[in-house]
Amino acid sequence: MGDLKGVVFPPCAALCAVAFLYKLRDLRQHRGDPALLALITAFLLKGVSFTLSIPAVSASVDAHTGVPNLAALGIHLLGGVSSSAALLVAITYWVHPAEQAWPRARAWLCGFGACAMAMFALWLAAQPHGDVRSAHYILQNVADPVVGGYTLLYAIAFGAGMIQIALLCRRYARAAGRQWLRWGMATTQLGALSCIIYCANRAWAVVAVHLGLNPLQWEALTPIANGIGILCLASGLTMPSWGPRLSELRRAIGNFVAYQRLHPLWRDLYRAIPDIALSPPASTRLDRFTPRDINYRLYRLVIEIQDGLLVLRPHMDPEIAAAAARSASGAGLAGDRLDAAVRAAQVRAALRARRDNLPATDGAPPTTPVARPALAAEEDGDYLGEVSRLVGVARAYAALARRKRSTT
């Protein structure tokens, strides 16, 4: 069992350290924020607790201080009681106005403080019977009524805090407007529920030992429940901060991919109609693959492609659209893919007609229902939808080019 704790608890301590340092940066802008201070304190206490929970560390602390089971007391007071109080204070300030939050937070602090003092008194009372260090302090001594009372008080205090956190997160997640905040509260609730399982396991040990059962047989639940709990708590409580940045990164990656897919279509339009470009294109090919200002560059590319398509409209023959529609339908295409294939065939034919100086049609938009007229991104207010439609056209256009090269 010590081997499993030695594997699980070091990453847990590292995760708390990362969360602590991540939120510590926010103190420069929010020094007086009680919720932030409480959250930072909770991560610090949890990190120290998980560090002490590493078997080699706890044994070293007891050996160097000469006080058997001192590390166990630190684990329970810091990681269970004190950190729960700090987390409750943080969430209380999140879900209530400041004038209502402080009285509630003060009540929690007083209640958990009383529990901590009672646990310390019970630990001291049990020490004459615990002059020898126990690798599993609670489970090896829980038959002692004093240690049993200590265990129940610890499990009740820790569990009550996690239950309240789960309830607050559930209630607040319903009212939260921001997506990442809702997800963060839901993830925090999951972490609290995992910790509640650990607390129930500790309380059950008091009963199990009097039933002649050995609580050590299911001690694997301790590192598993605590590992899942701190992973969800740390990620959930910090998610409102890093979540939007992750969304922005995902958006930038998606825009970069869309830009690369649209570029060949834009390139052919630019060669035929140079006036569509707001500024001359980059002189080197590698500039196309730089992520710099990708959101703006994609926006400009969409507008310039649409401008080019508008210029080509007089050359877009309805007969070409009808023939392309029959061919694409015969190939099994439907819906957006059919529309994209028809539009790509029209663009390719219109570029060829412009290059060869062929006379324009009557200028009317294509009459076939699958050949939807190109719209500027601002015209229908659906920029993302327009990007998606143009990417489909660009794919179909590239497929036509490949098919043309393979037949020549």
Stockholm file with secondary structure:
# STOCKHOLM 1.0

chainA/1-408         MGDLKGVVFPPCAALCAVAFLYKLRDLRQHRGDPALLALITAFLLKGVSFTLSIPAVSASVDAHTGVPNLAALGIHLLGGVSSSAALLVAITYWVHPAEQAWPRARAWLCGFGACAMAMFALWLAAQPHGDVRSAHYILQNVADPVVGGYTLLYAIAFGAGMIQIALLCRRYARAAGRQWLRWGMATTQLGALSCIIYCANRAWAVVAVHLGLNPLQWEALTPIANGIGILCLASGLTMPSWGPRLSELRRAIGNFVAYQRLHPLWRDLYRAIPDIALSPPASTRLDRFTPRDINYRLYRLVIEIQDGLLVLRPHMDPEIAAAAARSASGAGLAGDRLDAAVRAAQVRAALRARRDNLPATDGAPPTTPVARPALAAEEDGDYLGEVSRLVGVARAYAALARRKRSTT
#=GR chainA/1-408 SS CHHHHHHHHHHHHHHHHHHHHHHHGGGGTCTTCHHHHHHHHHHHHHHHHHHHHSHHHHHHHHHHHTCTTHHHHHIIIIIIIIHHHHHHHHHHHHHSCHHHHHHHHHHHHHHHHHHHHHHHHHHHHHGGGCCSCCTTHHHHHTTSHHHHHHHHHHHHHHHHHHHHHHHHHHHHHHHCCSHHHHHHHHHHHHHHHHHHHHHHHHHHHHHHHHTTCCGGGGTTHHHHHHHHHHHHHHHHHHHHHHHHHHHHHHHHHHHHHHHHHHHHHHHHHHHHCGGGCSSCCCSSGGGGGCCTTHHHHHHHHHHHHHHHHHHHGGGCCHHHHHHHHHHHHHTTCCHHHHHHHHHHHHHHHHHHHHHTTCCCCCCCCCCSTTSCCCCCTTTSSCHHHHHHHHHHHHHHHHHHHHHHHHHC
#=GC SS_cons         CHHHHHHHHHHHHHHHHHHHHHHHGGGGTCTTCHHHHHHHHHHHHHHHHHHHHSHHHHHHHHHHHTCTTHHHHHIIIIIIIIHHHHHHHHHHHHHSCHHHHHHHHHHHHHHHHHHHHHHHHHHHHHGGGCCSCCTTHHHHHTTSHHHHHHHHHHHHHHHHHHHHHHHHHHHHHHHCCSHHHHHHHHHHHHHHHHHHHHHHHHHHHHHHHHTTCCGGGGTTHHHHHHHHHHHHHHHHHHHHHHHHHHHHHHHHHHHHHHHHHHHHHHHHHHHHCGGGCSSCCCSSGGGGGCCTTHHHHHHHHHHHHHHHHHHHGGGCCHHHHHHHHHHHHHTTCCHHHHHHHHHHHHHHHHHHHHHTTCCCCCCCCCCSTTSCCCCCTTTSSCHHHHHHHHHHHHHHHHHHHHHHHHHC
//
